[in-house]
């Protein structure tokens, strides 16, 4: 089978709304490398959009999945429960920030975790309004889209969305929004649009993913926590993209010294298997009545087995520190190219959640066209990169944290050539 033939079949059989970046088709993969069906090799700096912190086909994950498959593949936890679900909940309760009593519910996707976070917050507080931030991404379900702070392509043609969702600017100093300005916008919202006593929750990503890999300032996070406490509002931290060692901490929230009331995780939780979780204060998580939470596939046994192995791999292979090492290496390489590539406006990132932003060196205007050229040149040379940002002018790096040093160096060399236009 060829890539061209598969592309023809894809165009005939699948809708255009499922946007696909590459026109080649995966044949096999290992760690940070993918070979297409014609056996061309690519270095993967996308990792399935942050899903593969432990790399493609990690042997310990494969063994865990195969072991569970030999026992049973599905019972529906809500019908016949199983130990793996309980064990994973126990481990997530222990690993997430805060020493208070916690409980965990498992789902299948990040969007499901977010939807259920809002449900739990409303049930626990008796309030209905939710505040989110511009540039945030929280999923493609109706509530997920309502919370997402970006119209194109996520919201176009899909409204109306669930009501009582409000947005305020996310603090991005590079684009003129300070933490104080964002907090002031919240206070203005409470004066003009919604009584804070009607707000069930404020949700944000501690480092925006699709929004451009902007990390919230630490003092802003502390002030947001205090504001929530003042008004009895629950703080939901969306760690779907940031979790599981990506930022040089097990969870990005740990960088800020803030303990959320509810946390959503997914992506690298199960190393490619569909699994997400909502973790929160025990009394809050217990607010919905029995049957109010769940899903037929939620907490699938194979995905749970993989997740337990992921947590072991992160611990045993010291991937938290590995993220810091790889992130420093990449940022040093990018900063070393600033003189040769004057369109580099910013290099940033916590741990291995690194981004480079491009702007016109004369006007300072975002440069999405240059960003697309860099991505295309890299792909033509065998390096898979992802873009992001409200202006489409950011390249984000999400290579597996298990990537071999030689493959990392090869990828960075290709990236340097793509940036210089070679």
C-alpha positions, -999 to 999 in steps of 0.1 A, spaced: 0 0 0 13 35 -9 7 68 8 -10 82 -23 -35 53 -25 -43 57 12 -47 94 8 -73 88 -20 -92 64 2 -91 88 31 -105 117 10 -133 95 -1 -142 79 32 -136 105 60 -149 141 65 -128 172 60 -137 184 95 -111 159 109 -81 179 99 -50 159 91 -15 174 91 5 148 73 -2 131 40 18 100 48 5 71 68 21 54 98 34 19 93 53 13 125 68 33 153 94 30 181 101 55 209 106 89 190 106 75 155 79 67 129 82 49 97 55 53 71 39 26 50 66 32 23 93 28 51 103 65 52 116 75 86 104 105 106 116 119 140 85 126 161 86 159 179 48 158 182 42 126 202 5 123 192 0 159 207 17 152 240 2 117 245 35 98 243 58 111 270 69 75 274 74 71 236 59 48 210 55 12 220 74 13 253 80 -24 261 67 -21 297 34 -6 284 30 -33 258 36 -60 284 10 -45 308 -16 -42 280 -10 -78 268 -11 -91 304 -45 -75 310 -58 -86 276 -53 -122 286 -75 -116 316 -104 -95 303 -108 -65 281 -141 -49 293 -167 -54 320 -178 -17 323 -165 -6 357 -200 6 366 -213 -30 362 -184 -52 374 -155 -32 389 -119 -43 389 -88 -37 410 -68 -17 384 -93 12 384 -91 14 422 -53 11 422 -49 39 396 -73 61 415 -53 56 447 -20 64 429 -34 95 413 -48 107 446 -14 103 462 6 119 433 -14 150 426 -8 182 445 -22 186 480 -22 165 511 -60 165 516 -83 135 510 -90 131 473 -110 109 450 -106 101 413 -130 92 385 -117 78 352 -130 86 317 -119 82 282 -109 116 268 -96 150 281 -129 166 270 -148 141 290 -127 149 321 -134 186 316 -172 181 311 -173 161 343 -152 187 362 -179 212 354 -207 188 364 -190 181 397 -183 218 404 -220 227 397 -232 198 419 -209 207 448 -215 244 448 -251 247 436 -239 274 412 -240 274 374 -215 299 359 -180 290 348 -151 313 340 -124 304 315 -96 322 297 -89 335 262 -65 312 243 -75 282 264 -84 248 249 -106 224 267 -120 201 241 -144 197 212 -175 187 230 -202 214 234 -191 225 269 -155 220 259 -160 244 230 -178 269 251 -149 269 275 -123 271 248 -111 306 241 -105 303 204 -131 305 176 -113 293 145 -114 264 139 -130 250 170 -163 269 173 -171 279 137 -206 268 127 -213 248 159 -231 273 182 -251 280 202 -230 268 231 -240 261 267 -247 293 286 -231 310 316 -196 306 304 -174 337 306 -139 345 293 -112 368 306 -78 375 291 -51 349 300 -19 367 313 7 368 284 33 395 290 46 391 255 13 402 242 7 430 267 -15 412 292 0 412 327 -12 390 356 -26 421 372 -45 430 340 -60 395 339 -71 397 376 -86 432 369 -106 417 341 -119 391 364 -130 418 389 -146 437 361 -165 406 350 -178 402 385 -190 438 385 -205 439 350 -216 404 340 -219 378 367 -221 378 405 -191 358 418 -216 340 442 -231 325 411 -197 312 397 -192 275 403 -156 273 390 -127 290 373 -109 267 349 -75 273 333 -44 255 319 -13 263 340 6 263 307 -17 269 277 -13 242 251 -31 251 219 -29 287 231 8 289 226 27 273 256 24 304 278 29 296 314 8 315 339 28 338 363 33 323 397 19 353 415 -11 353 393 -18 316 401 -15 324 439 -39 354 435 -64 333 415 -64 307 443 -70 335 469 -98 350 447 -115 316 444 -113 311 482 -127 346 488 -158 339 468 -163 301 474 -154 294 437 -137 261 428 -104 262 410 -102 236 382 -67 231 367 -67 215 332 -35 194 331 -46 174 301 -15 185 281 9 195 308 7 164 330 30 134 336 65 149 337 62 171 306 70 204 324 98 191 346 74 184 374 50 155 375 22 182 372 27 217 360 7 231 390 36 221 412 57 249 397 33 275 413 27 262 448 -10 262 442 -34 234 451 -65 231 429 -98 218 440 -102 197 408 -77 186 382 -82 171 348 -56 148 332 -54 127 301 -30 125 271 2 109 285 -16 93 314 -19 60 295 8 62 268 -16 62 238 -45 43 252 -77 64 256 -79 73 293 -85 105 313 -91 113 349 -107 139 372 -91 141 405 -104 163 433 -111 170 469 -130 140 483 -160 160 495 -164 178 462 -160 146 441 -188 130 462 -213 157 454 -230 140 424 -254 112 432 -246 76 422 -250 73 384 -243 110 379 -207 102 367 -193 75 345 -194 61 310 -195 27 293 -158 28 284 -146 50 312 -116 35 329 -111 7 303 -91 -21 318 -64 -21 290 -59 16 293 -58 14 331 -31 -13 329 -11 9 305 -15 39 329 -1 20 358 29 11 337 33 47 326 35 58 362 62 31 369 82 42 338 81 79 348 94 70 382 120 43 372 134 62 342 134 95 360 115 112 333 108 143 354 145 152 354 149 140 318 123 166 308 144 193 324 176 181 307 160 179 272 142 212 276 174 230 285 192 215 256 165 226 231 162 261 245 200 266 243 199 255 207 170 278 198 185 308 216 218 302 198 199 307 165 184 341 174 211 361 155 208 339 124 170 338 126 158 373 136 121 362 133 126 343 166 106 366 190 106 343 221 119 310 233 101 297 264 90 267 283 89 247 315 108 215 314 103 199 279 72 219 272 91 243 249 79 267 223 95 292 199 74 321 187 80 340 155 73 376 147 83 402 120 115 417 132 105 451 120 69 455 131 68 428 158 36 414 142 30 377 145 44 357 116 23 326 109 36 323 73 72 319 84 59 294 111 42 273 84 74 274 62 95 261 91 71 233 98 69 223 61 107 224 57 112 203 88 86 177 76 103 175 42 135 166 60 118 140 83 110 160 114 74 162 126 66 195 143 33 210 156 23 247 155 -1 265 179 -10 299 193 -38 323 188 -20 337 158 -6 304 145 30 317 149 43 293 175 61 259 171 56 237 201 79 208 209 64 176 224 90 149 217 89 118 239 108 122 271 124 88 264 139 100 232 175 88 227 202 115 228 213 108 192 178 111 179 173 143 198 204 158 183 194 147 148 160 163 153 175 196 165 199 197 136 170 194 112 151 221 131 181 244 128 183 239 91 145 245 88 148 277 108 176 290 86 158 281 55 183 255 44 
